[in-house]
Amino acid sequence: MPSKLQTASLRLTPSTGICCRRAAPFAGKQLQLQLQCQHQRQRQRRPQLSVVQDQSSAGTQIRYSHTHTSHTPKWRPVSVLDDWVSKEARPISLRQLMVFGRSLTESRLISSANYVRTELPTRIAHRIRDMQQLPYVVVTNSNISEVYDLYYTAFDTFRKVKEIKTLEDNDKFCKTINSMLKAHLTVIPKLAMGILECGGLMKSEDLDKFMNTILRSRISRRVIAEQHLALTETFHADWFSPGAKLSDSEFIGEVFLKCVAKDVVERCGQAIHEIARQAYGEDVPLPKIRIDGHLEANFPFILSHLEYIIGELLRNSVQGAVERYQRLPEDKRPQTLPDIEVTICEAPQNVTIRVSDQSGGIPREVMPYLWSFSKGPHTERLLENLAQVPQMAATMQELQVKGGASSGGEHHHTHKTKHGNASYGDSINPGASHGNSLSTLSRRPPNLRLGMGLPLSRVYAEYWAGSLTLHSLEGYGVDAFLQVSKLGNKNEQLTTRASMDAI
């Protein structure tokens, strides 16, 4: 029976780029030779990933084969990461964000900075470890490997930030945060491409679980980072008086205090109609969006999250209706399209928003892949589309409309507070008024389908302990149900190490 010191555990780690063992010092050259042989066998079995160009009369077309380019991540010390992985993330709720920022003082701002300073490397470290647990052939995919390098660079940068003690320290820290947020705008498209390219190398449910975990953690980091940036800008604003309560303001940092569901649906609907006119032409009829139910229902929320979900649901309904109309013979096309009905239902603890359309429903062959990031009937087309989107913030504002404006560009809304005008700017994201919104840094054509709108919408919904479900009647239409917490007292839903170890 070997002793514990003689036991060596096999682990695949991209930080070294090889399959390595944690072995006792006396393991000797025999173990090293065994590892080298095993590494060589893995290299021989590893599929080569490539992009093949097809020549045709129409020109050069990109065709993605089942192979793709590989890239081994740089070696990095494992012990540093282990220290941070041993720490647990400290989840927060919308109510905590509101209460903390309502009476903003210098000491509270410094406290916020130090929370972000320790929380960011902790959360990033857990995701790096998740990537290290992936099969070797997956983690060496060029897109996944680039994300790994981005994450490790961010982790290494944030872990070295010393304790924030002064406002000057905080200002420097905010510059670092902003720089990292901009650099990580490439993460979503690279991850999506990498997951699609690795579809045959892992079970699709495991790839989807990994993608869901990475995206949920990404949202969590951006929430606390952008909230701190917004609080810092508020603190430095000319109208702000330290210690003064912001009870009359409509937002605290990135948290919108009274998010009126009806208003969000109306503004997202206007933006989606504008996008549809650009994509299909001015002469194509569009379905009207009719809202009923509890029209005064409101709740605290991160507005950009809600905009993205509602926008995706409405966009799917409008696109489905228009494309169903265009498939009909011209002599059978109706003058108007059936309305999209949005019903808002307010309960003591939740608000439910139902989006019902008569756009033909979801094809049966698509339903099994509706919530999947890694599998579907149009993988090659999605890869081609994703290749056209180098950066993605996952907001409504980044969709291009006529003149290069964002999806809400012609629908500015300004709300007054006791501190002056708080403009929603593009669409209704208060972050734009703080200058922290990254949506202006990423642009994508509105009719470019990436195959991740619904899965990402569900991630946004579940992040604050909500839910998103769909019921489809093929040949008729879809009912989508979005449920959000009315009280804002639910902690962010973070994925722990234990749930990923099974992959």
N, C-alpha and C positions, 0 to 999 in steps of 0.2 A: 504493500500500500504506500504510494508516494506521499511524502509530507506536503504540507501546504506550501512550503517554500519551493518545492519542486514542481508544483502545479503551475502550468502556464496557460493563460486564457487567450484564445485566438480572437483578434479583433481587427476589423477592416477600418483603416483610418486614412482619409484623404490628406490629413496634415502631413503625412509622410509620403503618401503616394504609393505605399505598398501594404501588403497584408502583414501585420506585425504581431508578435506575441510579447506579452508582459511576462518575462521569465526570470527565474532566479539567476544571479550573476554567474553561477557555475554551470549554466546550461551548456556553454561551450560551443565549439565550432560546428559540432554535428547539427545543432539546432539552427545555426546561422545558414548552413548549407541547405538544410531542409526548407527554410524560408525562401532562400533564393530560388530553389527549384520550383517551389509552389508559386512564387511571384512570376517566374518565367512561363509556367503553364497557364496562368491567368492572362498574361499578355497575349499568348498565342490564341486563347479562346475568345478574347475580347473582340466584339464586332467593330469594324471601322465605320465611322459615321461620315457620310459624304453627301454633298448636294450635287445632283446630276443635272446637267443642262441639256434639254432637248432642242434640237434644231428643227424648225418647221418653216413652212412657207409664211406663217404669220410672224416669224421672228424667233428669238430665243425665249424659251419658256423654262421656268425653274421647276424641276420635279424632285421631290424629296424621296429618296429611297429609304429602305429600312436600315441603312447604315448612316453613321454620322461621325463627324470629327471628334476625336478625344483629346483631352488635355488633362495632365496630371497636376493637381494643385501643388503649390510650393510647400516645402517642408516647414513646419512650425512646431515649437515645443508644446507637448501635450499637457504638461504639469500646470502651466499657467491657466489653461482652459478648465482643467479639473477643479481648480479652486473656485471658479465662478459658477460652474455647473452644480457644485454642491450647495449653492445658495438657491433659495426659492424666491420667485417673483412675488411682489406684494400687489395684488389686484386692487383696483379702485372702482368707485361707482360714479355715475354722473352727479349724484347728490354731493358726494365728497368734493368733487371738482368745483361745484357751485358754492358750497359753504366755505371752502378754503379760499376761493378767490373773491368772495363777496366783500370782505374787509381786508384789502391788500395793503400790507406794510412792507418795509424793507426786509425785516426779519423773515416774514412769510415768503417773500420772493427768494431770499437766500435759501430758505428751507426747501422750497420747490426745486431750486436748482440742484441741491444735493440729493434730493430724491431721484431726480432724472439722471443725475451723474452716476448713481449706483445702480439704478434700475435698468438703464439701457444696456450696459455690458452684461448684466445678469441675463436679461431676456435674449440678447443676441447669442450668448454662450450656449444656451439650451438649444437654439436652432442650429448652431454650428455642430453641436454634438449629434443632432438628428441627421444632419447631412453625412457625418462620419459613420453613421450606422447603415447608410445605404449600401447596396452592392457596389463592388468596385467599378463595374461597367457603367453604372448609372452616374456615380459621382465624377467620373472622368469625362462625361459628356461636356462638351465645350461650354454650353450655356449654363449648366448647373455648376460647373467649375468656376465660371466667372462670378456667379452669385456667391459661391463659397468664398472667393477671394474678396469680394466687396464686403461680405459680412465680417470676415476676419480683420480686414483693415479697420472697419468701424469699431469692432470689439477692441482691437489693440489701441485705437485712438482714445476711446472713452474710458478704458480702464486706467489709462495713464493720467487722466485729468485729476488734479489735486483738489482737495476740499475747497468749495467756494466759500469765501469769507467776506468779500466786498462786492459792491455793485460793479466795479471794474472787472473783477473776476467773472462775474455773471455775464457781462457783455461779451467777453472773450469766449466764454462757453457757448453763448447763443450763436456766435459766428461759426463755431465748430459744428453745432447742431444743424444750422442752415446748410452748411457745406455738405454734410452727410446726407441730409434729406434730398438735396438736389442730385447727388451722385447716385442715390438709390432709386431714382425714377426709372432706371433700366431694369429693375428687379422683376417686375410682373411679367413683361413680355419675354424676358430671358427664361424665367421659370416655366412659363407656359410652353415655350418652344421646347425646352429641355424635357418636360414631362411628356409631351406628345412624341418626341423623338425616342424616348425610352419606353414607349408603350408596350413593346414586346419583351422587355427585360425584367419586368416586375409585374405582379398582379395589379390590375387596374385599381382595385379597391385600396391597395397599399399605397399606390402613387397618389390617389385622391386624398387619402388620409394625411399623407405627407404634405401635399399642397395646401390642404385646408389648415393644417397646423402652421405652416410657414406664413400663410396670408393672414391668419388670425393674429399671430404674433406681430406681424408687420403693422397691422392696424393698431395694435396696442402700443407699439413704440411710437408711432406717428401721433397718436392721441396725446400721450404725455409730453412728447417733444413739442408739438405745435401748441398745446395748451400753455406750456411754459413760455414759449416765444410770444404768444399773445398776451400773457400776463406781464411779461417784461415790457412789451410795447405800450400796454396800458399804463404801467407804472411811470414810464418816461413821457407820457402824453402831457401836453400843456395844460389840459383841463383837469388832469387828475390830481387829487389831494390825498397823500398817503393816509391810510386809516379810514377814509371816507367809505361809507357803504355804497355798493353799486346796486342797491335794491331796485332802483328805477331804470337801470339799464336793461336792454333786451338780450344781451349776451354777457357771459363772464368767460373771458378767454375764448375758446372755441365752442363753448356750450351755449346753445340757444335756449333761453329759459322757458319760453312759451311758444313752442312750435305748433302752430295751428295747421292741422292736417289738410283742411280745405285749401288754405293758401298755398301750401306746398304742391298739392295736386294741380291746382290751377296754373301755377308758374311752370311746373315741369311739363304740363300739357301744352302750354304755349311754346315752350322750347322744342318739344318733340314735333309739333306741327311744323315749326320752322325747319327743322332738320328734314322732315318728310318732303316738304316742298322742294328743298334743294336736291334731294335724292331722286324724286319721281317727277318733278315738274309742277308748275303752277296750276295746270289744268286738271290734274288728277284729284278727284274728290277725296276728302279725308273724313274719317268718322269723328263726330263731335264727342266731347268728353262731358258726361253729365254726372254731377255730384249730388248725393243725397245722404240722409242720415243725421248724425250729430255734427252739425257743421261748425260748432264752436269748440269741439274737442281739441285740447292742446296738451302738450307734455314736453319735458326737457329732453333735448337730444342734440347729438352732433349733426348739424344740418346737412353737411356734405354727404354723410352716410345715408340719411333718409332720401335726399335728392337722387342719389345713385340708384337706390332700390326702386323708388317710384318711377324714375325716368326709364329704367330698364323694362319694367312691367308695361308701362304705357307705350314704349317704343315697340316692344314685341307685338302688342295688340294692334297698333297702327300699321306696322309693316305687314302683319298677317292679313289685315283687312284690305290694304291696297294691293298686295300681290295676288290675293284671291280675286279681286276685282279685275286685275289685268289679265288673268288667265281665262276670263270669260270671253266669248265672242262679242265683238263690238255691238251687235244688235241686241244682245242680252244683258248688257251692262246697266245697272240701275243708276238713277240720277244722284242718289245719296246712299251712303253706307250706314249700316246699323250703328247706333251710338255705343260708345264704351261707357259702361255704368260703373261709377266708383261709389261704394257705400262705406261710410265711416260709422263705426259702432264704438261707443265709449262705455266701458265698464269701470267698476271701482278701482281696479289695479292695472287694467290693460286697455289699449286702444287697438281695434282691429280695422284694417283697411282692406276691403275686397274690391278687386278689379275684375269686372266681367266683360267679356267681349263675345262677338259672334263672327270671329275671324277665321273660322274653319277648324280650330283645334290644332293639336300637335300630332304630326304623323306617327303612326304606330312604331315605325322603325327608329324614330328619334327618341321616344319616351325612355327606353332603358339607359340612355346616355345623357339625359336632361341635366343631371347635376354633376356630371363627370368632367374633370379637367383633362383626363388622360385618354379618353376613348370616345369614339364617335364615327359616324359614317363619312365625314368629310375632313379627315386629318390633313391630307396634303394641301387642301385649299386653306385650311386654318393656318398651317405653317407659312404659306405664302403671304397671307394677310398679316400675320404677326411680324413677319420680316419687315413689313412696311411701318411698324410702330416701334421705333427704337426706345421711346420713353412713354410711360403710362402712369398717371396719378390715380386712375380709377375714380374720376369725378365727372359730373355732367358738364362742367365748364370746359373740359378739354376737347369736346366734340366741335369740330370746325363747322361754321356756317358761313353764309355769304359775306364776303369782305374780310374773312379771317377772324371774325369775332367768335366768342364762345357761345355755347348753346343757350345762354340766357342773356346774351349781350345787349339785346334791344329791349330788355324788360327789367330795367333798373328799378329798384324799390328802395326808398329812403325812409327810415323810421326815426322819429325824433326821440331823444332821451333828454334828461336834464343836463347832459354834458354836450348836447349838440346833435348833429345828424350822424346816424350810424347807417351808412350805406351798405346794402347787401351786395352792391356791385354786380358782377356777372352771376346770374341766377340769384340765389338767396343765401349764399354761403357767407356768414359773418367773418370768416377768416380772411376774405378778400379785403375787408375794411381794415384789417390789421396789417395788411401787406404780407401775411405769412402764407397765403394760398400759393401752392405750387402748380395749380392747374394751368397757369399761363405759360409754364415752361414746357408743357407737353401738349401736342396737338395731334388729332387723328381724324381722318375722314369719317363723316357721320354714318355712311352706309357700308363701312368696312366691318364685316362680321368676324369676331375673334373667338366665338364659341365659349366664352367664359362669363357673359353677362349675368345669367341666372345663378350659376354656382357662386360667383363672387357676391351677388346680392344676398344669397343665403348666408354667406360668411359674415357680411355686414349685419344682417338681421340677428343672427345668433350671438354675435359678439356682445351685445347688451342684453342677453338672455331673452331675446325675442324669437320669432320663428317665421319661416316663409314656406308655404305649401302651394301646390298647384293641383287642380282637378281639370282634366281635359276630356272633352267629348269630341272625338275625331269626326270631322265633317260639320261641326257646329261651332264650338268655341271653347274658351278657357275661363275658369274662375281661379284667380290667384288671391291668397289670403296672407296678408302681412300683419303680424301681431307684435306690438312694442309695449314696453313697460310704461305705464302712465306716471309712476312716481319717481323714476330715476334712481331707485334704491338698490338696483341689482348690480352686483359686481361684474366687471368685464370677465368674459368667459375665456380664460387662458388655458391652453393645453399643457399639461404637465409632462414630465419625462416619462412617468409610468405608462401613459397612454401611447407613447411612441415606441416603447421598448419591444412591443410585440411585432413591430414591422421587421 
